[in-house]
Amino acid sequence: QVQLVESGGGLAQPGGSLRLSCTASTDRFAINAMGWYRQAPGKAREFVAGVTSGGRAKFADAVKGRFDISSNNANNMAFLQMNNMRSDDTAVYYCGAGSDYTQDKYDYWGQGTQVTVSS
């Protein structure tokens, strides 16, 4: 059983930055990958970025070169640094955690945090 809590969402200007944090609490479940999906109004949920406990990262094409993901394995935390943000980054961002060494498939999800990019 895993519980995840996201924080750091809010309002950013176009070209600005935000940093999201995710903290996972687990009992017996081994977390070997953490990452982020997002869902914009009227669109399907899509993969953003993920990282394994060994440090292997994967990014969606839409965020490559702009976003970075990092993790702290000892504390079961993951971070999403969002730079050079644009309007289509506006979405609810969901943190996920999984037992497999796969960056984009997760077993548990957080409640989500709203990110809005607007001038």
Secondary structure, DSSP 8 states (H G I E B T S, - for coil): -EEEEEE--EEE-TT--EEEEEEEEESS----EEEEEEE-TTS--EEEEEEETT--EEE-GGGTTTEEEEEETTTTEEEEEE-S--GGG-EEEEEEEESSS-TT--SEE---EEEEE--
